[in-house]
Amino acid sequence: MTDFMAQIRLDGRVAIVTGGGSGIGRATAHALAQAGAIVAVTDIDAAAAQTVAAEITSGGGMAQAHGLDITDPARVDSVAGRVAADHGRIDILVNNAGISVRYRSTEISTEDWDQVVNVNLNGQFYCARAVGRHMEAARQGAIVMVASIMGLTGGGLYPNAAYHASKGAIVNLTRSLGVEWGPAGIRVNAVAPTYVRTNLTQRMLENNKTLDYILDNTPMGRLADPDEIAAAILFLASDAASMITGHTLPIDGGWVAR
């Protein structure tokens, strides 16, 4: 009989988490480590990545830290190569790093538009490409992209076309890579979180009008916790999701089902 609980375990597997220094990335790094993975915690803030890696190792897990600007393809290739050289393999990539710049479409500068697209789309592609090369050689791997409910809808709290466009592109990039790399044994999926309680959203959520809007438009009537996003990422990265690829999983309390 199948040992279903064992399918969640990641013992001995090597994972890279981008944007792992805080929020969803930090929670995901801890989740993968608790499941037995060796986790390369990467972040543009190298000190934050080091802090999370130290949290994991102090709790008995295995982790290392790397400073990483995902918009620098040469650095992305270098970090992926270093992780593969250190451990002999890369089994999992969690493409979490991202940003948001909130302006009306008639007011956003070209520089701000380019920055959002460069981080949220180009950066995730650079990471997938770099890790995909190692996974293709090994004929196995799991990549989890972090999209957003804003990649599945056109509305929200405020006009935010750059974010919507970049996260919508991640949804279709997930499909494209899932189809392209499926024959090589590489699964590519995405999660689409709703509004999550993190340090990055704390200031926004202190506005009662904003918070009420979110809760009123969420059938489950609450925000998400980073651990809830991390749990879904763990599932998609594990053998429990062995027949799932090209899929985007909303984690949204019913937001996109309205």
N, C-alpha and C positions, 0 to 999 in steps of 0.2 A: 504494500500500500504506500502511496506517496506520502512523504513527510512534508506536509504543507508548511509548517512553521520553519523548517530548515530552508525552504525556498527564499525566505526573507534574508537569511544570513549572507554576509559578504566576506566571510573569513578569507584572508589572504589576498583579497582584490585591492587594486590600487585605484584611487579616485582623485580627481582634481575638481575642486570647487572654486569657481570664480566669485568675486565679491563675497568671500567667506569671512570677512572681518566683522560683520554685523548682520543683524536682522535675519532674513530668510537664509542667507548664506551661512551664517554662524550656526543656526539651528540645524541646517542640513549637514554641515561638517560634523557636528556632534552625533546626529542620527546615523550617518554612515559609519562613523567610528564605533558607535555602540553595537552596530551590526557586524563589526569585525574588520572593516576596511582600513587600509592604510591611506590616510587622507592628506593630500597636498592642498593646504589652505592658501589661496591666493587672493590678493587684494591690492588695489592701487595704493592703499595705506598699508605699507609693509609692517608697521608696528601693530596695527590691528590684527593682521593675519598672524603675526607671531603670538599675540595674546591668545587668540583662539586655539592655535596649535598647542600652546602651553596648557590651556585648560584641558584639552583632550589628553595630552600625555600625563598630566597630573592625576587624571581620573583613570589611568591604566590603559588608555587607547594609544594608537600610533598615528602620529601626524608630523608634518613638516610645514614650514611657511615659506612663501615666495612673494616678493613684491611684484605686481603685474599690472601694467596698463594694457588692457585688452585691445586698445586701438593701435598698438604698436605690433604689427605682424611679426617682425623679427624677434621681439621679446617673447611673444606668444610661442613661436617656434622653439626658442631657446629653453623656455620653462618646460614645455612638453618634452623636449629632448632630454632635459636634466632629470625629470621625473622617470621617464622610461629607462634612462641609464642607471639611475639609482636603484630601481626596483625590477627592471627587466620586463616591464609591461605597463600598460594603462588600460584598465578595464571599464572605468566610468568617468564621464565628464558631466558635471552639473554647470550649465551655462547660465549663471545667475546674475552677474554684474549688469547694472543698468542705471539709467538716469532719467529724469523728467524735467522739462522746462515748460512752464505753463503760460502760454500767451494765446490770444486770439490769432487766427490764421492771417489776418491783415496786419498784425502787429509784430509777429515773431521775426527776428532778424535772420538773415541767411546764415550767420555764424551759429546761432542757437539751433536752427533747424539741422545744420550739418553736424553739430555736436551730438544731438540726440540720435540721429541716424547712424553716426559713426560708432557710438558706443553700443546702442541697443541692437543694431543690425550687423554692421560690419564687424564689430568686436566679437559678437557671438559666432559669426561665420569664421573669422580667423581662428578662434579656439576650436570650433568643430573641425575645420580643415586640418589643423595641426595634429589634433588627437586622432582624427579619422585616418590619417596616414599610418599611425602606429596600429590602430585597430584593424585596418584592412590587412596589414601584414600578418596579424595574429588570427584573422578570420573570426573575430568576436569583439563585442563591446556594447555598452549602453550609454547613450547620450540623452540627457534630460535638459531641454531648453526651458527657460523661464519666460513665458509670455505674460499675458494679463487679460483680464476680462475686457480691457479696452482694445485688445486685439480682436475681439469677437463682436464688439458693439461699436456704434458710432457716437454714443452719448456718454454722459457722466456728469461730474460736478461742474465742469467748466470746459470751454473749448480747449482742446489739447491735441491738435492734428498731428504734430510731430510724433508724439507718444503713440497715438492710435495707429499711425502709419507704420512705425517701426515695430510695434508689437504684432500688428496684423501680418507684417512681413515674416516675423518669426513663426507664426502659425503655418504659413505656407512653406517656409524654408524647412520646417519640421517634416511636412509631408514630402517635400522634394528629396531631402536627405534620407528619409525613411525608405522611400522607393529605390533610390539610387544605391544605398548601402545595404539594403536587406539581403541581397544575394551573398554579401560578404559576412553575414552573421552579425551585423551591427544594427541594433535597434535605436531609433531616434524618436523620442516623444517630447511632449511639452506639458507644463502645467500653466494654467491661467488663473492666477490668484485674484481675489477681490481685494478690498482695502484691508491691510494687515497692520496690526499694532506693532510698530517698530519705532526706533528713534527718529527715522526719517519722516514718519507721518505724525509724530507726536504733536507738533505745533499745529498742523492742519486740523487734527482731531480735537484740539482744545476749543475750537469754534463750535458752539452748540448747534448752530444752524446747519453747519456742514455735517456734523455727526448725525443729526436727526435725519437729514436727507439720505445719508447712507443707510441708516437703519430702516427707514421707511421703504427703501427700495430693495431691501434684502429680505426675502421671505423668511429666513431663519432669524431675522431681527437682531443680528450681532455682527461684530467684526471678526476677522480671522486672527488666529494666533500663529506666529512663525512656526511653531512646532507642528501645526496642522498642515502647513505647506510642506514642511520637511518630511512628514510621514508619507505623503503622496509621492514625493520625489524618491524616497527610499523604495517604495513599492515599484515604481517604474524602472528603477535602476537594478532591481533584483530579478532573480529567476521566476518569481511569482508572476511577473509580467512578460514571460518568455515569448508569448505569441502576440504581443502588442507593439506596433510600430506605426509611425506616421500620425499618431493620435495626439490631440490636445485635450487635456483634462481640466475643466473648470473646477476651481476650489473656491466657491463663491456664495455658499448659502442659498443658492437658487437665483442669483442675480440675472444670469443670461437666460433663465427659463421663464422669466416673466412674460 
